[in-house]
Amino acid sequence: MSASNWRSTSAHALLLFCAAFSAFSTPSLGFQSAQTTSTLLSRSKSNFREQQSTTAPHSLLSRDNSRSHSQLFSSPIETNDQAKDRATLVSAQDDQTQQLTFLGIFSGVFIGSFAFLNLYNTLEVILPSTIFNPFYTILPCVLSSAFISAGIAHFALEDTFTSFVPPKGSWGGLWQVPSPGAESLGLTYEQYHSFWSGIAEVLVGCWLFAATLRPDLLPTFGAAGVGDDGSDALIIGASTIPAALMYLLTAAVTPANIYMYTHNPVVPRIPALPYPWGHAGRGLLQCALLAVFYKLTIHSIS
């Protein structure tokens, strides 16, 4: 195998691994079918009806407190009824419809990201290098700064970002992602997932920012002697790992964006998006981000 073929094969293998990891993270992190959670769902829905018959409509504050028990469906999700008729939301449909809708959107985001990747590759070919090079030199810094700011906001605007977290049992019982250690840390389910993702956004964002501005200060990795003459090497650049982690992190928070569409919850300080086109725009942005981080990862391998 020639050196160029080896580099191309290795680069694509790395990104395909990332894509596969993201695509299959759903079952590996604890998704279950509706059959395995049907008992829990029927019991919790019964509890909800009993609660509704004995209590008045809850306030926004009580919603925030009760969401930590969302896996038991102890309280309904407050929705933007003025933006979308609650009865027509995906979350109001039967379990199977909710599950298939979630899986369809989740898969569609990754398929769409490859359409954006082809667009970026085409632009790179037809545009002068001086015009397209900021894709590699400026865009990573812009996106890193956005991720760092968002990560900090996870803590500064806690109730805003915990509202993005899908309650356990969402989508007809499909969403069963665990929160190991949350109870011992004194965190709700929503806080746990909001906080770890916020920390990850800050750390990985700083890493990619530094790798883009000063790659000479960060280590690179190579495999000597992979060429036919034993002199060439596959080099994993300074930004390869942080760009790949950005890809995985963006994939990991994709369900939160799907949740905003399927449940249309009230989010403090953020006005409701126009339904459904505002959410369609959010989905396209998710596709574009995944494609950017995929391409940055491939580009940094030489």
Phi, psi and chi 1 to 4 in degrees:
 res  aa     phi    psi   chi1   chi2   chi3   chi4
   1 MET       -  134.0 -179.9 -177.3  -65.1      -
   2 SER   -72.7  163.4   67.0      -      -      -
   3 ALA   -63.0  -41.3      -      -      -      -
   4 SER   -66.0  -41.1   59.6      -      -      -
   5 ASN   -64.6  -38.1  -72.8  -20.0      -      -
   6 TRP   -63.4  -43.7  172.7  -96.3      -      -
   7 ARG   -64.1  -42.6  -72.6 -165.0  -62.4  -90.4
   8 SER   -64.2  -44.7  176.3      -      -      -
   9 THR   -63.4  -44.3  -59.2      -      -      -
  10 SER   -65.7  -41.0  -58.8      -      -      -
  11 ALA   -62.7  -46.5      -      -      -      -
  12 HIS   -68.9  -32.8  -76.0   83.0      -      -
  13 ALA   -62.9  -41.0      -      -      -      -
  14 LEU   -61.8  -46.5  174.8   63.6      -      -
  15 LEU   -72.3  -34.7  -94.9  -63.9      -      -
  16 LEU   -63.6  -35.0  -73.5  174.9      -      -
  17 PHE   -62.2  -43.8  168.5   78.4      -      -
  18 CYS   -61.8  -44.8  -68.7      -      -      -
  19 ALA   -63.7  -42.8      -      -      -      -
  20 ALA   -64.3  -40.7      -      -      -      -
  21 PHE   -60.8  -43.4  178.9   87.0      -      -
  22 SER   -66.8  -44.4  -60.0      -      -      -
  23 ALA   -64.4  -35.8      -      -      -      -
  24 PHE   -98.3    5.4  -70.9  100.7      -      -
  25 SER   -66.8  -22.6   61.3      -      -      -
  26 THR   -58.5  -58.0  -63.0      -      -      -
  27 PRO   -69.2  -33.5   23.0  -32.7      -      -
  28 SER   -70.1  -25.8   66.0      -      -      -
  29 LEU   -91.2   -0.8  -71.5  176.5      -      -
  30 GLY   120.5   18.1      -      -      -      -
  31 PHE   -66.3  145.0  -78.1   98.0      -      -
  32 GLN  -132.0  159.5  -61.2  175.3    0.4      -
  33 SER   -78.8  168.8   65.0      -      -      -
  34 ALA   -65.8  -32.3      -      -      -      -
  35 GLN   -62.3  -38.1  -71.7   77.2    7.6      -
  36 THR   -76.2  -14.2   61.6      -      -      -
  37 THR  -118.7    7.1   57.2      -      -      -
  38 SER   -61.8  -38.7   59.0      -      -      -
  39 THR   -61.7  -46.5  -58.0      -      -      -
  40 LEU   -60.5  -42.4  172.8   62.6      -      -
  41 LEU   -65.2  -47.6  -70.9  173.2      -      -
  42 SER   -63.8  -38.5   59.3      -      -      -
  43 ARG   -66.5  -43.3 -175.6  179.9  -54.2  162.0
  44 SER   -71.0  -36.4   58.6      -      -      -
  45 LYS   -65.2  -36.1  -70.7  176.5 -178.9  177.0
  46 SER   -63.6  -42.2  175.8      -      -      -
  47 ASN   -61.6  -38.3  -68.5  -19.9      -      -
  48 PHE   -64.0  -42.4  165.4   65.8      -      -
  49 ARG   -63.8  -40.8  -74.3 -167.1  -65.6  -91.4
  50 GLU   -63.3  -41.4  -67.5  176.4    2.5      -
  51 GLN   -64.2  -41.3  180.0 -171.1   19.1      -
  52 GLN   -63.8  -32.5  -73.2  -65.5   90.8      -
  53 SER   -76.3  -16.1   63.8      -      -      -
  54 THR  -115.0   -7.7   58.5      -      -      -
  55 THR  -127.9  154.6   60.5      -      -      -
  56 ALA   -78.4  166.1      -      -      -      -
  57 PRO   -54.5  135.2  -25.4   34.2      -      -
  58 HIS   -79.8  154.8   55.9  -80.8      -      -
  59 SER   -86.4  173.3   65.1      -      -      -
  60 LEU   -61.5  -35.4 -179.1   60.1      -      -
  61 LEU   -66.3  -43.6  177.4   60.3      -      -
  62 SER   -66.4  -31.2   65.3      -      -      -
  63 ARG   -61.6  -44.8  165.4 -174.6  170.1  -90.1
  64 ASP   -62.0  -39.6  -70.8  -20.2      -      -
  65 ASN   -70.5  -37.8  -68.6  -26.3      -      -
  66 SER   -80.2  -18.6   63.5      -      -      -
  67 ARG   -64.1  -19.3  -76.0 -165.1   68.9 -167.3
  68 SER   -66.5  -16.9   61.4      -      -      -
  69 HIS  -107.9   28.1  -53.9  -70.7      -      -
  70 SER   -63.3  -24.2   56.4      -      -      -
  71 GLN   -65.7  -15.7   65.0  -90.1   31.2      -
  72 LEU  -101.3    2.1  -62.3  179.3      -      -
  73 PHE    52.4   40.4  -67.7  101.4      -      -
  74 SER   -70.7  -16.9   58.2      -      -      -
  75 SER  -148.7  147.1   66.0      -      -      -
  76 PRO   -72.4  160.7   29.0  -35.0      -      -
  77 ILE   -83.6  128.8  -61.1  166.8      -      -
  78 GLU   -72.9  124.4 -173.7  176.4    1.7      -
  79 THR  -112.5  163.2   61.1      -      -      -
  80 ASN   -81.9   77.4  -76.9  -59.1      -      -
  81 ASP   -64.0  -26.7  -64.7  -23.7      -      -
  82 GLN   -72.3  -18.1   73.5  -83.0   16.6      -
  83 ALA   -97.7  -23.6      -      -      -      -
  84 LYS  -158.5  132.8  170.7   71.9  174.6  175.7
  85 ASP   -60.8  119.7 -178.3    4.4      -      -
  86 ARG   -56.5  -35.1 -177.2  173.8 -178.5  174.7
  87 ALA   -67.6  -19.3      -      -      -      -
  88 THR   -99.6    0.7   60.8      -      -      -
  89 LEU   -66.3  155.5  -70.3  171.3      -      -
  90 VAL   -59.3  -36.5  173.3      -      -      -
  91 SER   -66.1  -14.7   58.0      -      -      -
  92 ALA   -92.2   -2.7      -      -      -      -
  93 GLN   -86.9  176.0  -50.0  -51.5  -49.3      -
  94 ASP   -68.0  163.6   62.2   88.2      -      -
  95 ASP   -56.7  -45.3  -70.0   -7.6      -      -
  96 GLN   -64.3  -40.4 -174.3  176.9   24.0      -
  97 THR   -62.6  -42.5  -61.0      -      -      -
  98 GLN   -62.1  -44.9  -67.4 -174.0   51.6      -
  99 GLN   -63.6  -46.9  -65.4  165.1    6.6      -
 100 LEU   -66.0  -36.2  -68.3  175.7      -      -
 101 THR   -64.3  -46.2  -59.6      -      -      -
 102 PHE   -60.4  -49.1  171.5   81.9      -      -
 103 LEU   -64.5  -35.8  -66.6  174.0      -      -
 104 GLY   -66.1  -44.8      -      -      -      -
 105 ILE   -67.0  -43.1  -62.8  174.3      -      -
 106 PHE   -59.2  -45.2 -168.9   78.6      -      -
 107 SER   -67.4  -39.3  -58.7      -      -      -
 108 GLY   -62.8  -33.4      -      -      -      -
 109 VAL   -63.1  -42.5  168.0      -      -      -
 110 PHE   -71.6  -37.0  -75.4   93.0      -      -
 111 ILE   -64.2  -42.6  -65.7  172.5      -      -
 112 GLY   -63.5  -32.1      -      -      -      -
 113 SER   -64.9  -31.6   70.1      -      -      -
 114 PHE   -74.9  -26.7  -78.1   97.0      -      -
 115 ALA   -66.1  -41.9      -      -      -      -
 116 PHE   -65.8  -36.3  -87.6   93.4      -      -
 117 LEU   -61.6  -42.5 -179.4   63.3      -      -
 118 ASN   -63.8  -35.9  -72.9  -29.7      -      -
 119 LEU   -63.7  -45.9  172.4   62.4      -      -
 120 TYR   -62.1  -41.1  -60.2  153.7      -      -
 121 ASN   -63.9  -39.0  -70.3  -22.8      -      -
 122 THR   -66.0  -42.9  -59.5      -      -      -
 123 LEU   -63.6  -35.8  -68.6  175.3      -      -
 124 GLU   -65.0  -33.0 -173.6  173.3   20.1      -
 125 VAL   -76.3  -43.4  171.0      -      -      -
 126 ILE   -87.7  -20.8   64.4  176.8      -      -
 127 LEU   -92.4  148.6  -66.3  176.6      -      -
 128 PRO   -60.8  148.7  -20.6   31.9      -      -
 129 SER   -60.1  -32.7   59.7      -      -      -
 130 THR   -65.1  -26.8   53.5      -      -      -
 131 ILE   -85.1  -38.3  -65.2  178.6      -      -
 132 PHE   -86.7  -22.7 -167.4   82.0      -      -
 133 ASN   -55.8  -32.7  -84.5  -12.3      -      -
 134 PRO   -57.7  -19.3  -29.1   37.0      -      -
 135 PHE   -58.1  -34.2 -175.0   96.7      -      -
 136 TYR   -97.8  -22.9  -59.7  117.0      -      -
 137 THR  -106.9  -28.1   58.7      -      -      -
 138 ILE  -113.2  -44.9  -63.4  176.9      -      -
 139 LEU   -56.3  -42.7 -177.4   59.9      -      -
 140 PRO   -58.9  -36.2  -24.6   34.7      -      -
 141 CYS   -68.5  -39.9  -65.7      -      -      -
 142 VAL   -64.0  -48.0  173.4      -      -      -
 143 LEU   -67.0  -38.8  -66.7  178.8      -      -
 144 SER   -61.4  -43.5  -64.8      -      -      -
 145 SER   -62.1  -39.5  -61.3      -      -      -
 146 ALA   -64.7  -41.9      -      -      -      -
 147 PHE   -66.9  -39.9  -90.0   69.5      -      -
 148 ILE   -63.1  -44.7  -66.7  169.0      -      -
 149 SER   -62.6  -43.2  -60.8      -      -      -
 150 ALA   -64.3  -39.6      -      -      -      -
 151 GLY   -61.9  -40.7      -      -      -      -
 152 ILE   -66.3  -38.6  -65.6  172.5      -      -
 153 ALA   -64.6  -25.1      -      -      -      -
 154 HIS   -56.6  -28.7  -82.6 -121.0      -      -
 155 PHE  -100.5  -38.6  -62.0   89.6      -      -
 156 ALA   -70.2  -34.0      -      -      -      -
 157 LEU  -121.3   61.7  -56.1  173.3      -      -
 158 GLU   -56.8  -47.7  179.0 -175.4  -33.2      -
 159 ASP   -67.1  -26.0   57.6  -18.7      -      -
 160 THR   -66.5  -48.4  -63.0      -      -      -
 161 PHE   -81.8  -26.3  -76.6   84.6      -      -
 162 THR   -68.9  -21.8   54.0      -      -      -
 163 SER   -71.1  -18.1  -62.2      -      -      -
 164 PHE   -80.6  -16.3  -75.7   99.3      -      -
 165 VAL   -77.2  123.5  178.6      -      -      -
 166 PRO   -65.8  128.0  -17.6   30.7      -      -
 167 PRO   -61.4  147.6  -21.5   33.3      -      -
 168 LYS   -61.9  131.5 -163.4  171.5 -174.9 -179.4
 169 GLY    98.4    1.1      -      -      -      -
 170 SER   -64.8  164.0  -64.8      -      -      -
 171 TRP    57.6   54.1  -60.0  -60.3      -      -
 172 GLY    65.2   30.4      -      -      -      -
 173 GLY    88.2    2.0      -      -      -      -
 174 LEU   -69.9  -37.0 -174.2   65.6      -      -
 175 TRP   -82.8  102.9 -176.0 -103.9      -      -
 176 GLN  -127.6   35.0  -63.8  -65.3  -27.7      -
 177 VAL   -66.4  127.3  174.9      -      -      -
 178 PRO   -78.3  170.9   30.1  -35.5      -      -
 179 SER  -134.3   69.5   53.1      -      -      -
 180 PRO   -61.0  128.9   22.0  -32.7      -      -
 181 GLY    85.7   -1.0      -      -      -      -
 182 ALA   -62.4  -42.6      -      -      -      -
 183 GLU   -64.4  -42.4 -174.1  174.4  -10.1      -
 184 SER   -67.6  -25.7   61.4      -      -      -
 185 LEU   -86.7   -5.9  -67.4  171.5      -      -
 186 GLY    73.2   30.3      -      -      -      -
 187 LEU  -112.1  146.6  -59.7  175.8      -      -
 188 THR   -75.1  169.0   65.7      -      -      -
 189 TYR   -58.1  -43.8 -178.1   83.5      -      -
 190 GLU   -67.7  -42.8  -71.0   79.3    8.5      -
 191 GLN   -61.3  -43.1  -73.1  174.4  -35.9      -
 192 TYR   -56.2  -51.4 -178.9   91.2      -      -
 193 HIS   -76.7  -29.7  -72.7  -69.9      -      -
 194 SER   -69.2  -40.5  177.2      -      -      -
 195 PHE   -71.7  -44.4  -70.5  172.1      -      -
 196 TRP   -66.8  -36.6   79.4 -106.9      -      -
 197 SER   -70.4  -34.1   57.6      -      -      -
 198 GLY   -65.2  -43.6      -      -      -      -
 199 ILE   -62.3  -42.7  -67.3  171.4      -      -
 200 ALA   -63.2  -39.9      -      -      -      -
 201 GLU   -63.4  -39.5  -72.6  171.4   -3.9      -
 202 VAL   -67.9  -48.9  171.8      -      -      -
 203 LEU   -65.7  -49.6  -66.3  178.6      -      -
 204 VAL   -70.1  -35.2 -179.9      -      -      -
 205 GLY   -62.0  -44.3      -      -      -      -
 206 CYS   -63.2  -39.0  -71.3      -      -      -
 207 TRP   -63.5  -47.9 -170.2   -4.6      -      -
 208 LEU   -67.3  -37.1 -178.2   59.2      -      -
 209 PHE   -60.8  -47.6 -169.0   92.5      -      -
 210 ALA   -66.8  -39.2      -      -      -      -
 211 ALA   -66.7  -29.3      -      -      -      -
 212 THR   -78.0  -42.5  -57.5      -      -      -
 213 LEU   -78.4  -43.4  -72.6 -176.8      -      -
 214 ARG  -132.1   68.5  -65.8  -62.2  -56.7  -87.5
 215 PRO   -63.4  -22.3   23.7  -34.3      -      -
 216 ASP   -69.2  -18.4   55.0  -56.4      -      -
 217 LEU   -88.3   -8.9  -61.5 -180.0      -      -
 218 LEU  -112.0  151.7  -62.1  174.9      -      -
 219 PRO   -72.6  150.4   27.2  -35.2      -      -
 220 THR  -118.3  162.6   58.0      -      -      -
 221 PHE  -127.8  140.3  -55.1   91.4      -      -
 222 GLY  -142.3  157.7      -      -      -      -
 223 ALA  -116.7   98.9      -      -      -      -
 224 ALA   -68.2  144.4      -      -      -      -
 225 GLY    81.1   25.4      -      -      -      -
 226 VAL   -89.4  -15.2  -69.3      -      -      -
 227 GLY   -74.2  165.9      -      -      -      -
 228 ASP   -61.0  -34.7  -68.8  -21.5      -      -
 229 ASP   -91.4    3.3   58.8   -1.8      -      -
 230 GLY    75.1    8.5      -      -      -      -
 231 SER  -108.1  -17.9   61.0      -      -      -
 232 ASP   -87.8  166.8 -153.5   -9.2      -      -
 233 ALA  -150.9  151.1      -      -      -      -
 234 LEU   -90.6  119.6  174.3   67.9      -      -
 235 ILE  -109.3  122.4  -56.3  -62.7      -      -
 236 ILE   -91.0  111.4  -63.0  177.1      -      -
 237 GLY   -69.6  173.7      -      -      -      -
 238 ALA   -63.2  -30.0      -      -      -      -
 239 SER   -97.9    1.5   60.5      -      -      -
 240 THR   -61.3  -53.1  -57.9      -      -      -
 241 ILE   -67.4  -48.4  -64.7  177.1      -      -
 242 PRO   -63.0  -34.4   19.5  -32.1      -      -
 243 ALA   -66.8  -40.9      -      -      -      -
 244 ALA   -65.4  -38.1      -      -      -      -
 245 LEU   -67.3  -35.9  -70.5  176.0      -      -
 246 MET   -62.1  -39.3  -82.5  -70.1 -155.6      -
 247 TYR   -60.8  -48.3  178.7   91.6      -      -
 248 LEU   -65.0  -39.9  -67.9  176.3      -      -
 249 LEU   -65.9  -41.9 -177.8   56.6      -      -
 250 THR   -62.7  -40.1  -57.0      -      -      -
 251 ALA   -65.1  -38.5      -      -      -      -
 252 ALA   -66.6  -31.1      -      -      -      -
 253 VAL   -93.9    1.9  -59.2      -      -      -
 254 THR   -58.1  -41.3  -64.7      -      -      -
 255 PRO   -57.3  -30.8  -28.9   37.5      -      -
 256 ALA   -63.5  -37.8      -      -      -      -
 257 ASN   -71.3  -36.3  -68.7  -72.9      -      -
 258 ILE   -65.3  -39.3  -61.2  175.1      -      -
 259 TYR   -58.8  -38.2  169.3   67.8      -      -
 260 MET   -62.3  -33.6  -64.2  -58.3  -66.5      -
 261 TYR   -79.3  -47.7  164.6   70.4      -      -
 262 THR   -73.4  -28.8   58.7      -      -      -
 263 HIS  -112.3  -21.1  -68.8   68.2      -      -
 264 ASN    49.2   53.2 -161.0   31.6      -      -
 265 PRO   -75.7  160.1   31.2  -35.9      -      -
 266 VAL   -74.6  130.0  171.0      -      -      -
 267 VAL  -119.0  117.2  178.5      -      -      -
 268 PRO   -55.3  136.6  -24.9   34.1      -      -
 269 ARG    74.8   -4.8  -56.4 -179.9 -171.4   85.8
 270 ILE  -119.9  119.2  -63.4 -179.3      -      -
 271 PRO   -66.4  153.6   24.1  -33.3      -      -
 272 ALA   -64.5  138.6      -      -      -      -
 273 LEU   -72.7  148.3  -74.7  175.1      -      -
 274 PRO   -57.0  133.4  -23.1   33.1      -      -
 275 TYR  -105.9  127.5 -155.3   97.8      -      -
 276 PRO  -100.9   -3.9   35.7  -34.8      -      -
 277 TRP   -68.8  -29.4  -60.0  113.4      -      -
 278 GLY   -63.1  -38.0      -      -      -      -
 279 HIS   -73.2  -31.7  -65.2  -83.4      -      -
 280 ALA   -63.7  -40.3      -      -      -      -
 281 GLY   -63.3  -39.1      -      -      -      -
 282 ARG   -61.0  -40.0 -176.0 -161.6  -64.3  -90.1
 283 GLY   -65.8  -40.8      -      -      -      -
 284 LEU   -64.1  -38.6  -71.1  174.5      -      -
 285 LEU   -62.9  -38.2  177.2   60.5      -      -
 286 GLN   -63.9  -42.1 -160.3   76.9   -0.1      -
 287 CYS   -61.2  -45.0  -65.7      -      -      -
 288 ALA   -63.1  -41.3      -      -      -      -
 289 LEU   -65.0  -44.2  -76.2  174.7      -      -
 290 LEU   -59.5  -42.0  -73.7  168.0      -      -
 291 ALA   -66.3  -38.7      -      -      -      -
 292 VAL   -60.9  -49.6  167.1      -      -      -
 293 PHE   -69.3  -30.7  -66.0  130.6      -      -
 294 TYR   -62.7  -48.6 -170.2  109.2      -      -
 295 LYS   -67.2  -38.3 -171.7  167.0  179.2   60.7
 296 LEU   -62.9  -37.1  -70.4  176.5      -      -
 297 THR   -65.5  -47.4  -55.5      -      -      -
 298 ILE   -62.2  -42.8  -72.6  -69.7      -      -
 299 HIS   -64.9  -32.4  177.2   75.0      -      -
 300 SER   -81.4   -3.3   60.9      -      -      -
 301 ILE   -98.0  127.4  -59.7  176.2      -      -
 302 SER  -131.2      -   58.3      -      -      -
